[in-house]
């Protein structure tokens, strides 16, 4: 969940997952949309950039959209 990371922590966080063979085959990217809304108590003004940085990283690193069942059961 990228909302729990500062923007400069996102790439190192993702890189650590990529290096771990037990965690890198399938990456579940999750967001909580409420962080986009200025009226939300924990609004994050840089949330859009966090999402874009994350999606750019997974794309650049060869990850493709998939359902977990496809990864587990082929």
Order of alpha helices (4+ residues) and beta strands (2+ residues): alpha-alpha-alpha
